[in-house]
Amino acid sequence: MHPLLADLAHLLPASSLITDPATLAPRLSDMRKKLQGQALALALPDSTEQVAAIVRLCRQHGVSIVPQGGNTGLVGGATPLDANTLLLGSDKLNRIRAVDPVGYSITVEAGCILDDVHGAAAKVDRLFPLWLGSSGSARIGGLIGTNAGGMQVLRYGTMRELVLGIEAVLPDGRVYQGLHALRKRNIGYDLKQWFIGAEGTLGFVTAATLRLFPAERGEAVAMVALPDADAVLALFAAAKARVGEVLTAFEMLDHESFTLMARHFPQVAQPFDPLPRYAALIALTGGETDAELETRLTELLADGDYSDAVLAQDSTQRAALWSLREWIPDAQRKQGPSIKHDLALPIAAIPAFMREAAAAIAKDFPAARPIVFGHVGDGNLHYNLGLSPEADFYATEARANALLFPLARAYGGEISAEHGIGRFRREQADQLHDPVERALMRELKQQLDPDGLFNPGVLI
């Protein structure tokens, strides 16, 4: 037995130290099954004190640590590749510590499932607005580590805007007690930001205080068929100008997205026949009633003469329109292999980028099928490529990345909007990003984690 496991056996109950290969197996592969990892064990602490003790033991024994939440990431950042690694899970750190409806905050542990945080906020008539497809399995610690975005960034921001305070265990076993709910706290460096988006490389987040918002009383959702990406942006500009204070989401779908949904999810009603070249999904939410928000959305579309539009009449129809957008990744999986690109772009540059990318893909990858959708309202474009099962996936992915990443950067964009860097994007980050920025990240990592204990090989 490894000496670390012997020490951990004295610290943790048997149910919190997992070495059984069958139980470990699902935790040793990333969500897209591109990596197959290995680890000494999975440790499941149930308190900050246990996390700190585990970290000190790992440092003593020279064993690296890979933090893991819901294991829903897409860039390989939570998969341990070295056998001399402890997988550190947040599953049992799942308590709601405090809810403050007056101060509009909630303090939760890192292992809380996002849906459970939604429910705890709703019980006091408040809203935690982070909304993404994996809300039933994603854990708060992982969402902080990846600076998660999702569907409502346009109105509420990413996790960077939603986190007020953090508690975290540092690589030397000290506990950073930054857990507070203050909106104004001007005392120097904002240390919580070190951990948001750090992908578990600077320590283990154990708890966080998050911002809450007033509960939404009403909702209106419409889908509008449009001829091209320029028309999508024109509608977005009109929506921001007219209903910006209640504009919660503005999503784009292309023709291939509708085609995949019609093929693999025929039970979801298609609002247009024939399928449009592009469409925008618009959601308004706020303190007004459904009827009042629907009136505002109807007036917006009437002003622009958007006649080819569908306005949801009830919650069932709203859910159906959202399903057309949210289930696209599932339709891609059913169709076959696809290359994922999570690009950030200046909103105004999206049409020009898409035209240039489409021409380049048609020339260099004639057999690939672009599948383009995303959170256009905050500049996050998922520019994916569907491949045939016979295609050389990894060779094609490398060539596609080499085309699309520099192109996004040339338009003032980025190679990752919300998925992170992880293992899969680290090489491109080193090649394309400001060398001073990358050096500062390495210097911070060296200062806080000189032994390279936390998540080696991820991000930097």
N, C-alpha and C positions, 0 to 999 in steps of 0.2 A: 504493500500500500504506500502511495506517495505520502510523505510526512505532512504535507498540507492537509490531505484528507483526514489524517488521524487527528490533527488539531481541530479541524472543522467539525469532526464528529463529537468532540467535547463541547463545542459551542452551540451547535444546531441540533434540533430534534431530527430523527431519521427521515421524517417526511419533508424536511427542508434541505436535504443534501442528496441529490439524485445522481446516481452513477449507472443505473440500469440502462443498457444501450437502447432498448426499445422505447423507453420513456424519453431518453435524450434525443432520439433521432429527429423528431419534428423541429426541435430547437436548433439543430445543427445545419439547417439548410435555409437559404433566403427564400422570400416569398415566390420569386420567379424560378426557383430551382436551378439557378445558374452556378451556385456554389454548394459544395458539400464539405462541411467543416468537421472539426474534432475538438474535444475538450476533456479535461480531467473529470469534470462534474458540473452540475448545475446547482448553485446555492440560491436558496429562497429565503432571505432574511425577512423578519417581520417588524423590525424597528430600525431607526437610524443608528442606535448603539450597536446593533448586530452588524450593520453594513460597515461601520467604522472598524469594528474588530476584524471582520473578514478582510478588509483592505490592508490592515496592518499585518495580518498573517500572510497575505499574498506577497506583500513587499518583503517580509522576512524570508520567505521561501523562494523568492525570485519567480513567481508565477504571475503571468499577465492576466488582466481582467477584461472581459467583453461584457458591457452592460447590455441587457436586452429587455425590451418592454413587450409589446404585442407582436413583435417580429413581422410587422407589416411594411417595412421599408423596402425601397426599390433599387437601392444602390449598394447593397451588400455590406452595410455598415454595422450590422448586428450579428454577423456570422463569425464564430471563432475558427481560425484556420490552423492554429498551432496546438498540438496536443498538450503542451505545457501551459494551458489556459484554463481559467475558471470562468464559466458562464454565470453572470450575476443577474438574476431575474428580479423583477419588481412585483411579481404576482401577489405576494402577501403584504406588501405595503399598500393597502387598498382602502384606507380609512378616509372618510370625510372628516377633517379635524374641526372645521368651524365654517359656519355660513353667516354672513353679515348682510342682511337685506338692506339695512339703512346705509351702510358704507359701500354697498354694491361690490362685495368681494366674497370669495369662497377659498378656503384653504384645504387642499387635498394632498394625499400622498401620491407618490410617483406611479404606483401601480393601479390607480383608479382608472377604470375604463371610461372612455369619453362619454358614452351614453349614460353612465351612472352620474357623471358630473352634470350632464344636461338635466337628469331627473332631480338631482338634489337642488339645483337652481330653480327648477320649475315649482318645486314644493313651496318655495317662498315667493312665488310670482316674479321670478327673475329669469334672465336668459344668459347662458354661456354660449357665445355665438359660433365657436369653431364647429364647422360642419364638413365632414368628408365621408367618403364611401366606407371606410373601415371603422366607423365610429363604434361598432359593436365589439371590436377587439383591440383597437389602438389604445395604448396607455399614456397617461399624461407625461410621464418621464420621457418616453420616446418622442412624443409630440414636441416637447421642449427641446430635446437634443437635436431634432431635425428642423426646428423652427417651422412647424407645420402651417400650411395655408388653408387649402380647401376652397369651398364654394362661396364663402361670404367675406373674403379678404377685401373686396371692393369697398365694403361699408365698415367692417370692424377691424381689419388688419390681420397680420399673421400673429403667431404666438409671441413675437417680440413686443407687440402692442398689447397683448392680453395678460402678460405676466407682470405682477407687481413685486413679488419677492420670491426668493428661492432658498431652500435649505439643501446643502450638498456636502457629501463627504469627499475630501480632497485626496490626492494620491498618497499623501503621507499619513492618512488616517484622521487628520483634523476635520472638524465639522464646521463648515461655513454657515453661520446662523444669520442668513439674510432674509428670513421669512417675515415680511411686514406687508401692510396693506396701504402704505402711504402713497398718495399721488404726488406729493411734493416732498422730495428728500434730497436736497442739494448739498451733499457732504463729500463730494469727490467722484472718483471713478464709479461708474454704475456696474458693480461687479457681477450682478446677475446676468448681464449680457455675455459674460465669458462663457456661460454654460448653455445659453440659448443658441442653437445651431452648431454647437461644438461636437455633436455626434458622439458623445460619450468619451471624448479624448482627454478631458481635463478633470474628470471626477464623476461621481455618481449622484445625480439629483434624487433626493429622497422625498421632497415635498415642495409645493409651490402655492403661493397665494395668487389667485386669478381674478381678473376683472369680470364683473357681472353688468348686465344692462337691463333696462325695463323689458318686461315680457312683451312680446309682439301680440297685438290684439287682432290684427287682420293681415291678409296676404292676397296678392293678386299676381297671377302668372300668365304670361302670353308667350307664344312662339311665332316668329315672323319669318316667312320665306323671303330670301334676298338673292340678288343676282351674283354678287361678288363680295370680296372682303372689304372693298371701299364702301359699299352700301352698309355693311355691318358696322363699320366705324362711324358712318354718318348717323346711323340710328343711335349708336352709343352717345355721341356728342349731344344729340337732341335730348336723350333721356337724362343725361347729367345736368343739362341746362334747365330742364322742366321739372323733373321729379328727383333731383339728386339727393335730397335729404332722406328719401325713403327707398332709394335704389339699392337693393341688397345684393343682387347678383346679375351679371350680364355675361352669358355664355354663348359661344359660337360652336356650330356643328357644320361639317362639310358633307357633300353628297355621299362620300364613301362611308361616313359614320351612319347615315340613315340607311344605306344599303345593308351594312352589317347588322344593324338592329332589326331590319325587316326580315333578314334571312334567319337570324338565330333567336330572335325574340318576337315571333309573329303575334304573340298574345298582347303585346303593347301596341295600342292603336297608333297608326301613323296619321298625323293631321293633314298631310299634303299628298295629292296625287296629280301629277307625277312628283316624285321625290325632288326636293329643291337642290340647287347647286350649293346654297348656303342657307343657314337659318340662325337667328338669334333667339335665345331663351332669356326672357326678362322677368325678374322677380322684384316686386315691391312689398315691403313689410313695414309695420309700424303701429302706432297707437290708434290709427283709424280703423274702421270696420272693413270687412272684405268688400262690401258694396262701394264704399268711398274710394278705396284703392283701385278697384276695378274701373270706376269712373275716370280716375286720373290716368290710368293706363290706356283706356279707350280714347281719351282726348289726345294723349300723346301720339297714338298711332293714327288718329284721324287727321291731325295736323300735318303729318308727313305723307298722307295718302298711302298708308301701308295696308292695302286691301287684302293681300294674301297673308292673313294672320289669324291665329286661333287664340281666343281668350278663354282660359279655364273657367268653368261655371261653378265648380265646387271642389272640395278637397280631393276627391277621387280623380278628377281631371287634372288637377295640379300635380298630383303624384305621378300620373301617367306621363305628363310632359317632362317632369324631372327624370323619370325612368329612361326616357330617350337619351338623355345626356349622361346620367350616372352609370348606366349599364354598358356604355361603349367599351370600356376595358374588358368586361366579361364577354362581349360579343367578339372582340379581338382574340381572346383566348380560345373561344370555340372555333374561330375561323382557322387558326394555325399560328405559326411563329410570327412575331412582330418585333421590330426594333423600337424602343421607347426613347423619345426625346422630350425633356421637360425644360423648355426654353423660356427665358425671360427676355422681353423685348419692350422698347418704348412703344406705347400704344399706337402712336402715329406711324410707326415704321412697319407695323404688321403687314399691311397689304403689299408693300414693295418687297419685304422679305419673302412673303409667300410666293410672289410671282417669280423671283429669282431662284428660290429653292425649288419650285416646281419644275422650272426649266432645267436646272442642274440635275435633279433626280431623274427626269425623263431621259436625259442624255446619258447619264452614267449608270442608272439603275432601271432600265426600261421594264424589267419584270416586276419591280416593286410597286406597291399600291400605297400612295400617301393617304394617311388617315389623320385629318387635322381637326382638332377641337380644343376647347380649353376656356380658361377664365380670361376672356379678352378684356373685360373691364379692369383687370389689374395687370394686364400685359403678360399673362402666363399662357403660352401656347404649347400644347402637346402635339408635336409634329412627329407622328409615328409612321413606320413603314411596314406594311404587311408583306410577308415573304411566302413563297411556296415551301412546302415541307422539304423539297429537295435542295433548297438553297444552302450554301455554306454560311450559316448564321453568323459565326464569329468574324469571319473575314469580311462579310458584307457590313456588319455592324461597325467594324473598325474604319472601313472606307466611308460609310455614311457619317460617322462621327467627325471624321477628318474634313468632310464637306460642310456639314451643317453647323458645327460649333464655331469655326472661324467666321462663317457667314453671319451667325447671330451676333458675334462680337463686333463685326464690321458695322452692323446697324446699331451699335450701342447697347447690345443686349448681353445675356449671360447664358452659360451652358446649363445652369440649374436654377429653376425658379422656386421649387418647393420640395423636390426629392432629396436634395443634398448632394454631397460629393462622394462620401463613402469610400469604397474600394474601386468601384467601377469608373469614377470620374477623376480620380486623383492624378493620373498621368496627364490628362488634358488640362486640369487646373494648373499644374506645374508648367505646362507648355504655353498656355494662353494668358494667364493672369499676371498682374503686376508683380515682378520679382520681389519688390520691397514688401508688398502685402503678404506674399507667401513666406518671406523671411521673418516678418513680425509674428506670423502664426507659429512658425517653428520655434522662435525665441520664447514666446509665451508658453508653448508646450514644454520646452526644455526647463523653463523656470519652475513651472508647477509640477511637472512630472519628469524629473531628470532620469529616472530609471525606465521610462517608456512603459509604465505599468498598464495604463488605460488604453484600450482599443488600438494596439499597435497596427500600423498599416492602413488606418482609416483617416481620411481627410488630408493628412500631411505625411 
